[in-house]
Amino acid sequence: MTISSRVAAAVGASFLLFAAPAFAQTSAAPAAKSDAAAPMAKTAKPRSAESMECSKQADAKGLHGKERKKFRSECKKEAMGKKQ
């Protein structure tokens, strides 16, 4: 190794040693839940049996993305039509 490459390696190593603590995660206690998150939890409604069944069928077919969304939409419409 040449002297200049050794100097460059030493500078790089010292940068990592001194800069790493600045990027480390702090071990502060987690913040308490804010009131802003509470309304979202209350508005979330449970999934219907039809929705869960359609998801299981989509999983069995290996559908993902737009195909899965389209299949589930059609499946739920059919299930709701049979239910009424």
N, CA, C and O atoms as a printed pandas DataFrame, in Angstrom:
     atom_number atom_name residue_name chain_id  residue_number  x_coord  y_coord  z_coord
0              1         N          MET        A               1    0.834   -1.181    0.000
1              2        CA          MET        A               1    0.000    0.000    0.000
2              3         C          MET        A               1    0.881    1.248    0.000
3              4         O          MET        A               1    1.933    1.282    0.638
4              5         N          THR        A               2    0.449    2.233   -0.700
5              6        CA          THR        A               2    1.196    3.479   -0.700
6              7         C          THR        A               2    0.804    4.300    0.513
7              8         O          THR        A               2   -0.195    4.018    1.175
8              9         N          ILE        A               3    1.587    5.297    0.789
9             10        CA          ILE        A               3    1.324    6.137    1.955
10            11         C          ILE        A               3    0.004    6.872    1.786
11            12         O          ILE        A               3   -0.748    7.011    2.751
12            13         N          SER        A               4   -0.293    7.345    0.584
13            14        CA          SER        A               4   -1.531    8.100    0.384
14            15         C          SER        A               4   -2.768    7.218    0.580
15            16         O          SER        A               4   -3.785    7.687    1.091
16            17         N          SER        A               5   -2.690    5.952    0.179
17            18        CA          SER        A               5   -3.835    5.071    0.386
18            19         C          SER        A               5   -3.997    4.718    1.860
19            20         O          SER        A               5   -5.117    4.527    2.332
20            21         N          ARG        A               6   -2.883    4.631    2.590
21            22        CA          ARG        A               6   -2.959    4.384    4.031
22            23         C          ARG        A               6   -3.570    5.579    4.752
23            24         O          ARG        A               6   -4.371    5.412    5.672
24            25         N          VAL        A               7   -3.196    6.772    4.338
25            26        CA          VAL        A               7   -3.747    7.982    4.942
26            27         C          VAL        A               7   -5.250    8.054    4.660
27            28         O          VAL        A               7   -6.044    8.374    5.544
28            29         N          ALA        A               8   -5.624    7.752    3.419
29            30        CA          ALA        A               8   -7.039    7.782    3.064
30            31         C          ALA        A               8   -7.824    6.760    3.882
31            32         O          ALA        A               8   -8.932    7.050    4.333
32            33         N          ALA        A               9   -7.259    5.565    4.077
33            34        CA          ALA        A               9   -7.922    4.539    4.870
34            35         C          ALA        A               9   -8.050    4.984    6.328
35            36         O          ALA        A               9   -9.078    4.739    6.959
36            37         N          ALA        A              10   -7.036    5.624    6.860
37            38        CA          ALA        A              10   -7.079    6.097    8.244
38            39         C          ALA        A              10   -8.118    7.200    8.409
39            40         O          ALA        A              10   -8.837    7.231    9.408
40            41         N          VAL        A              11   -8.201    8.100    7.441
41            42        CA          VAL        A              11   -9.192    9.175    7.506
42            43         C          VAL        A              11  -10.595    8.584    7.440
43            44         O          VAL        A              11  -11.480    9.000    8.188
44            45         N          GLY        A              12  -10.801    7.620    6.552
45            46        CA          GLY        A              12  -12.109    6.984    6.433
46            47         C          GLY        A              12  -12.501    6.255    7.706
47            48         O          GLY        A              12  -13.646    6.344    8.149
48            49         N          ALA        A              13  -11.558    5.534    8.295
49            50        CA          ALA        A              13  -11.839    4.804    9.528
50            51         C          ALA        A              13  -12.143    5.756   10.676
51            52         O          ALA        A              13  -13.041    5.501   11.478
52            53         N          SER        A              14  -11.402    6.844   10.756
53            54        CA          SER        A              14  -11.658    7.786   11.846
54            55         C          SER        A              14  -13.015    8.473   11.667
55            56         O          SER        A              14  -13.710    8.761   12.641
56            57         N          PHE        A              15  -13.378    8.729   10.409
57            58        CA          PHE        A              15  -14.699    9.306   10.166
58            59         C          PHE        A              15  -15.788    8.367   10.662
59            60         O          PHE        A              15  -16.744    8.807   11.301
60            61         N          LEU        A              16  -15.651    7.073   10.372
61            62        CA          LEU        A              16  -16.652    6.101   10.813
62            63         C          LEU        A              16  -16.706    5.999   12.334
63            64         O          LEU        A              16  -17.783    5.854   12.912
64            65         N          LEU        A              17  -15.554    6.074   12.973
65            66        CA          LEU        A              17  -15.520    5.979   14.434
66            67         C          LEU        A              17  -16.186    7.169   15.106
67            68         O          LEU        A              17  -16.890    7.011   16.104
68            69         N          PHE        A              18  -15.964    8.366   14.559
69            70        CA          PHE        A              18  -16.489    9.559   15.201
70            71         C          PHE        A              18  -17.902    9.912   14.737
71            72         O          PHE        A              18  -18.651   10.549   15.479
72            73         N          ALA        A              19  -18.271    9.516   13.541
73            74        CA          ALA        A              19  -19.581    9.877   13.014
74            75         C          ALA        A              19  -20.644    8.831   13.334
75            76         O          ALA        A              19  -21.830    9.160   13.351
76            77         N          ALA        A              20  -20.263    7.602   13.585
77            78        CA          ALA        A              20  -21.222    6.527   13.817
78            79         C          ALA        A              20  -22.171    6.807   14.978
79            80         O          ALA        A              20  -23.364    6.538   14.839
80            81         N          PRO        A              21  -21.715    7.330   16.110
81            82        CA          PRO        A              21  -22.662    7.599   17.206
82            83         C          PRO        A              21  -23.743    8.606   16.831
83            84         O          PRO        A              21  -24.838    8.569   17.392
84            85         N          ALA        A              22  -23.459    9.491   15.906
85            86        CA          ALA        A              22  -24.454   10.473   15.498
86            87         C          ALA        A              22  -25.603    9.821   14.742
87            88         O          ALA        A              22  -26.727   10.323   14.765
88            89         N          PHE        A              23  -25.329    8.709   14.074
89            90        CA          PHE        A              23  -26.355    8.021   13.300
90            91         C          PHE        A              23  -27.013    6.877   14.059
91            92         O          PHE        A              23  -27.965    6.275   13.561
92            93         N          ALA        A              24  -26.528    6.571   15.242
93            94        CA          ALA        A              24  -27.067    5.463   16.012
94            95         C          ALA        A              24  -28.455    5.813   16.538
95            96         O          ALA        A              24  -28.774    6.981   16.760
96            97         N          GLN        A              25  -29.264    4.789   16.729
97            98        CA          GLN        A              25  -30.592    5.002   17.280
98            99         C          GLN        A              25  -30.473    5.289   18.767
99           100         O          GLN        A              25  -29.625    4.725   19.458
100          101         N          THR        A              26  -31.314    6.150   19.234
101          102        CA          THR        A              26  -31.312    6.442   20.656
102          103         C          THR        A              26  -32.174    5.415   21.370
103          104         O          THR        A              26  -33.051    4.800   20.763
104          105         N          SER        A              27  -31.928    5.233   22.636
105          106        CA          SER        A              27  -32.698    4.261   23.408
106          107         C          SER        A              27  -33.716    4.977   24.287
107          108         O          SER        A              27  -33.966    4.560   25.418
108          109         N          ALA        A              28  -34.294    6.038   23.777
109          110        CA          ALA        A              28  -35.295    6.790   24.534
110          111         C          ALA        A              28  -36.562    5.948   24.666
111          112         O          ALA        A              28  -36.849    5.096   23.826
112          113         N          ALA        A              29  -37.287    6.195   25.702
113          114        CA          ALA        A              29  -38.532    5.461   25.927
114          115         C          ALA        A              29  -39.523    5.818   24.829
115          116         O          ALA        A              29  -39.545    6.959   24.367
116          117         N          PRO        A              30  -40.340    4.864   24.404
117          118        CA          PRO        A              30  -41.309    5.163   23.354
118          119         C          PRO        A              30  -42.314    6.208   23.831
119          120         O          PRO        A              30  -42.704    6.238   24.999
120          121         N          ALA        A              31  -42.713    7.044   22.912
121          122        CA          ALA        A              31  -43.668    8.102   23.248
122          123         C          ALA        A              31  -45.043    7.501   23.495
123          124         O          ALA        A              31  -45.398    6.466   22.931
124          125         N          ALA        A              32  -45.787    8.152   24.324
125          126        CA          ALA        A              32  -47.152    7.708   24.600
126          127         C          ALA        A              32  -47.988    7.892   23.346
127          128         O          ALA        A              32  -47.698    8.752   22.513
128          129         N          LYS        A              33  -49.017    7.084   23.219
129          130        CA          LYS        A              33  -49.888    7.201   22.052
130          131         C          LYS        A              33  -50.568    8.557   22.064
131          132         O          LYS        A              33  -51.087    9.011   23.084
132          133         N          SER        A              34  -50.551    9.182   20.915
133          134        CA          SER        A              34  -51.182   10.497   20.825
134          135         C          SER        A              34  -52.671   10.342   20.565
135          136         O          SER        A              34  -53.137    9.282   20.146
136          137         N          ASP        A              35  -53.402   11.406   20.818
137          138        CA          ASP        A              35  -54.842   11.393   20.584
138          139         C          ASP        A              35  -55.165   11.361   19.095
139          140         O          ASP        A              35  -56.260   10.957   18.706
140          141         N          ALA        A              36  -54.215   11.786   18.259
141          142        CA          ALA        A              36  -54.451   11.813   16.814
142          143         C          ALA        A              36  -54.595   10.397   16.259
143          144         O          ALA        A              36  -55.319   10.191   15.284
144          145         N          ALA        A              37  -53.924    9.427   16.857
145          146        CA          ALA        A              37  -53.998    8.049   16.370
146          147         C          ALA        A              37  -55.281    7.353   16.816
147          148         O          ALA        A              37  -55.725    6.403   16.170
148          149         N          ALA        A              38  -55.874    7.809   17.898
149          150        CA          ALA        A              38  -57.054    7.158   18.438
150          151         C          ALA        A              38  -58.243    7.164   17.487
151          152         O          ALA        A              38  -58.882    6.121   17.344
152          153         N          PRO        A              39  -58.584    8.273   16.825
153          154        CA          PRO        A              39  -59.746    8.248   15.934
154          155         C          PRO        A              39  -59.596    7.252   14.789
155          156         O          PRO        A              39  -60.581    6.649   14.364
156          157         N          MET        A              40  -58.388    7.075   14.290
157          158        CA          MET        A              40  -58.192    6.132   13.197
158          159         C          MET        A              40  -58.498    4.707   13.649
159          160         O          MET        A              40  -59.074    3.923   12.894
160          161         N          ALA        A              41  -58.118    4.376   14.867
161          162        CA          ALA        A              41  -58.367    3.034   15.372
162          163         C          ALA        A              41  -59.865    2.796   15.545
163          164         O          ALA        A              41  -60.344    1.682   15.336
164          165         N          LYS        A              42  -60.595    3.820   15.921
165          166        CA          LYS        A              42  -62.033    3.676   16.138
166          167         C          LYS        A              42  -62.793    3.547   14.830
167          168         O          LYS        A              42  -63.824    2.878   14.782
168          169         N          THR        A              43  -62.300    4.181   13.759
169          170        CA          THR        A              43  -63.023    4.165   12.495
170          171         C          THR        A              43  -62.764    2.886   11.703
171          172         O          THR        A              43  -63.520    2.579   10.781
172          173         N          ALA        A              44  -61.725    2.139   12.036
173          174        CA          ALA        A              44  -61.431    0.902   11.312
174          175         C          ALA        A              44  -62.509   -0.127   11.648
175          176         O          ALA        A              44  -62.736   -0.444   12.815
176          177         N          LYS        A              45  -63.164   -0.637   10.624
177          178        CA          LYS        A              45  -64.228   -1.605   10.867
178          179         C          LYS        A              45  -63.713   -3.015   10.611
179          180         O          LYS        A              45  -62.824   -3.204    9.781
180          181         N          PRO        A              46  -64.250   -3.991   11.298
181          182        CA          PRO        A              46  -63.790   -5.360   11.110
182          183         C          PRO        A              46  -64.147   -5.862    9.715
183          184         O          PRO        A              46  -65.128   -5.428    9.113
184          185         N          ARG        A              47  -63.341   -6.771    9.225
185          186        CA          ARG        A              47  -63.587   -7.331    7.899
186          187         C          ARG        A              47  -64.749   -8.312    7.965
187          188         O          ARG        A              47  -64.907   -9.060    8.930
188          189         N          SER        A              48  -65.549   -8.287    6.918
189          190        CA          SER        A              48  -66.707   -9.180    6.873
190          191         C          SER        A              48  -66.262  -10.595    6.523
191          192         O          SER        A              48  -65.149  -10.819    6.049
192          193         N          ALA        A              49  -67.157  -11.537    6.769
193          194        CA          ALA        A              49  -66.865  -12.932    6.442
194          195         C          ALA        A              49  -66.673  -13.090    4.936
195          196         O          ALA        A              49  -65.843  -13.882    4.490
196          197         N          GLU        A              50  -67.452  -12.327    4.149
197          198        CA          GLU        A              50  -67.327  -12.394    2.694
198          199         C          GLU        A              50  -65.958  -11.914    2.247
199          200         O          GLU        A              50  -65.332  -12.519    1.376
200          201         N          SER        A              51  -65.497  -10.822    2.848
201          202        CA          SER        A              51  -64.194  -10.256    2.502
202          203         C          SER        A              51  -63.074  -11.239    2.815
203          204         O          SER        A              51  -62.154  -11.422    2.017
204          205         N          MET        A              52  -63.159  -11.871    3.986
205          206        CA          MET        A              52  -62.125  -12.829    4.383
206          207         C          MET        A              52  -62.140  -14.058    3.479
207          208         O          MET        A              52  -61.083  -14.581    3.128
208          209         N          GLU        A              53  -63.318  -14.518    3.105
209          210        CA          GLU        A              53  -63.418  -15.679    2.227
210          211         C          GLU        A              53  -62.843  -15.361    0.847
211          212         O          GLU        A              53  -62.137  -16.181    0.260
212          213         N          CYS        A              54  -63.148  -14.168    0.333
213          214        CA          CYS        A              54  -62.613  -13.767   -0.969
214          215         C          CYS        A              54  -61.087  -13.648   -0.917
215          216         O          CYS        A              54  -60.407  -13.981   -1.888
216          217         N          SER        A              55  -60.548  -13.178    0.205
217          218        CA          SER        A              55  -59.095  -13.097    0.362
218          219         C          SER        A              55  -58.475  -14.486    0.352
219          220         O          SER        A              55  -57.421  -14.694   -0.250
220          221         N          LYS        A              56  -59.123  -15.433    1.013
221          222        CA          LYS        A              56  -58.617  -16.807    1.027
222          223         C          LYS        A              56  -58.612  -17.397   -0.380
223          224         O          LYS        A              56  -57.673  -18.095   -0.763
224          225         N          GLN        A              57  -59.662  -17.116   -1.147
225          226        CA          GLN        A              57  -59.725  -17.612   -2.518
226          227         C          GLN        A              57  -58.634  -16.976   -3.375
227          228         O          GLN        A              57  -58.018  -17.649   -4.202
228          229         N          ALA        A              58  -58.396  -15.680   -3.179
229          230        CA          ALA        A              58  -57.348  -14.989   -3.932
230          231         C          ALA        A              58  -55.975  -15.544   -3.571
231          232         O          ALA        A              58  -55.113  -15.686   -4.438
232          233         N          ASP        A              59  -55.772  -15.860   -2.291
233          234        CA          ASP        A              59  -54.512  -16.473   -1.866
234          235         C          ASP        A              59  -54.324  -17.829   -2.532
235          236         O          ASP        A              59  -53.230  -18.156   -2.991
236          237         N          ALA        A              60  -55.395  -18.617   -2.585
237          238        CA          ALA        A              60  -55.318  -19.948   -3.181
238          239         C          ALA        A              60  -54.971  -19.866   -4.666
239          240         O          ALA        A              60  -54.292  -20.744   -5.198
240          241         N          LYS        A              61  -55.438  -18.814   -5.328
241          242        CA          LYS        A              61  -55.148  -18.636   -6.750
242          243         C          LYS        A              61  -53.803  -17.958   -6.979
243          244         O          LYS        A              61  -53.330  -17.881   -8.113
244          245         N          GLY        A              62  -53.187  -17.467   -5.909
245          246        CA          GLY        A              62  -51.889  -16.802   -6.025
246          247         C          GLY        A              62  -51.966  -15.435   -6.677
247          248         O          GLY        A              62  -51.024  -15.018   -7.351
248          249         N          LEU        A              63  -53.074  -14.730   -6.486
249          250        CA          LEU        A              63  -53.259  -13.423   -7.108
250          251         C          LEU        A              63  -52.583  -12.326   -6.298
251          252         O          LEU        A              63  -52.565  -12.364   -5.068
252          253         N          HIS        A              64  -52.027  -11.347   -7.006
253          254        CA          HIS        A              64  -51.371  -10.204   -6.365
254          255         C          HIS        A              64  -51.693   -8.950   -7.155
255          256         O          HIS        A              64  -52.024   -9.014   -8.339
256          257         N          GLY        A              65  -51.591   -7.808   -6.486
257          258        CA          GLY        A              65  -51.725   -6.521   -7.152
258          259         C          GLY        A              65  -53.113   -6.251   -7.692
259          260         O          GLY        A              65  -54.122   -6.515   -7.038
260          261         N          LYS        A              66  -53.139   -5.712   -8.919
261          262        CA          LYS        A              66  -54.407   -5.302   -9.521
262          263         C          LYS        A              66  -55.329   -6.494   -9.752
263          264         O          LYS        A              66  -56.543   -6.381   -9.587
264          265         N          GLU        A              67  -54.755   -7.642  -10.136
265          266        CA          GLU        A              67  -55.586   -8.826  -10.367
266          267         C          GLU        A              67  -56.301   -9.243   -9.088
267          268         O          GLU        A              67  -57.479   -9.602   -9.114
268          269         N          ARG        A              68  -55.576   -9.194   -7.963
269          270        CA          ARG        A              68  -56.163   -9.572   -6.676
270          271         C          ARG        A              68  -57.281   -8.598   -6.297
271          272         O          ARG        A              68  -58.354   -9.014   -5.858
272          273         N          LYS        A              69  -57.021   -7.302   -6.471
273          274        CA          LYS        A              69  -58.016   -6.285   -6.119
274          275         C          LYS        A              69  -59.285   -6.473   -6.953
275          276         O          LYS        A              69  -60.395   -6.399   -6.425
276          277         N          LYS        A              70  -59.119   -6.714   -8.250
277          278        CA          LYS        A              70  -60.266   -6.906   -9.134
278          279         C          LYS        A              70  -61.036   -8.169   -8.746
279          280         O          LYS        A              70  -62.265   -8.156   -8.687
280          281         N          PHE        A              71  -60.312   -9.257   -8.481
281          282        CA          PHE        A              71  -60.955  -10.513   -8.104
282          283         C          PHE        A              71  -61.746  -10.354   -6.810
283          284         O          PHE        A              71  -62.892  -10.795   -6.724
284          285         N          ARG        A              72  -61.136   -9.721   -5.797
285          286        CA          ARG        A              72  -61.811   -9.554   -4.507
286          287         C          ARG        A              72  -63.053   -8.685   -4.652
287          288         O          ARG        A              72  -64.078   -8.961   -4.029
288          289         N          SER        A              73  -62.971   -7.639   -5.467
289          290        CA          SER        A              73  -64.113   -6.758   -5.670
290          291         C          SER        A              73  -65.283   -7.526   -6.272
291          292         O          SER        A              73  -66.413   -7.422   -5.795
292          293         N          GLU        A              74  -65.008   -8.295   -7.320
293          294        CA          GLU        A              74  -66.061   -9.076   -7.975
294          295         C          GLU        A              74  -66.596  -10.163   -7.047
295          296         O          GLU        A              74  -67.799  -10.423   -7.011
296          297         N          CYS        A              75  -65.700  -10.789   -6.304
297          298        CA          CYS        A              75  -66.084  -11.858   -5.379
298          299         C          CYS        A              75  -67.020  -11.318   -4.295
299          300         O          CYS        A              75  -68.033  -11.941   -3.976
300          301         N          LYS        A              76  -66.675  -10.164   -3.737
301          302        CA          LYS        A              76  -67.504   -9.589   -2.677
302          303         C          LYS        A              76  -68.869   -9.164   -3.212
303          304         O          LYS        A              76  -69.876   -9.312   -2.519
304          305         N          LYS        A              77  -68.914   -8.632   -4.445
305          306        CA          LYS        A              77  -70.201   -8.256   -5.039
306          307         C          LYS        A              77  -71.090   -9.477   -5.206
307          308         O          LYS        A              77  -72.286   -9.427   -4.915
308          309         N          GLU        A              78  -70.502  -10.577   -5.675
309          310        CA          GLU        A              78  -71.269  -11.812   -5.835
310          311         C          GLU        A              78  -71.744  -12.349   -4.487
311          312         O          GLU        A              78  -72.885  -12.789   -4.355
312          313         N          ALA        A              79  -70.866  -12.309   -3.493
313          314        CA          ALA        A              79  -71.210  -12.819   -2.158
314          315         C          ALA        A              79  -72.331  -11.994   -1.534
315          316         O          ALA        A              79  -73.234  -12.544   -0.903
316          317         N          MET        A              80  -72.276  -10.688   -1.706
317          318        CA          MET        A              80  -73.306   -9.826   -1.136
318          319         C          MET        A              80  -74.621  -10.025   -1.871
319          320         O          MET        A              80  -75.684   -9.927   -1.258
320          321         N          GLY        A              81  -74.577  -10.304   -3.176
321          322        CA          GLY        A              81  -75.788  -10.555   -3.949
322          323         C          GLY        A              81  -76.469  -11.838   -3.501
323          324         O          GLY        A              81  -77.696  -11.896   -3.424
324          325         N          LYS        A              82  -75.686  -12.860   -3.206
325          326        CA          LYS        A              82  -76.245  -14.145   -2.741
326          327         C          LYS        A              82  -76.798  -14.016   -1.337
327          328         O          LYS        A              82  -77.746  -14.714   -0.975
328          329         N          LYS        A              83  -76.212  -13.122   -0.533
329          330        CA          LYS        A              83  -76.617  -12.964    0.860
330          331         C          LYS        A              83  -78.001  -12.338    0.980
331          332         O          LYS        A              83  -78.751  -12.675    1.897
332          333         N          GLN        A              84  -78.351  -11.433    0.071
333          334        CA          GLN        A              84  -79.619  -10.700    0.177
334          335         C          GLN        A              84  -80.771  -11.478   -0.318
335          336         O          GLN        A              84  -81.902  -10.991   -0.292
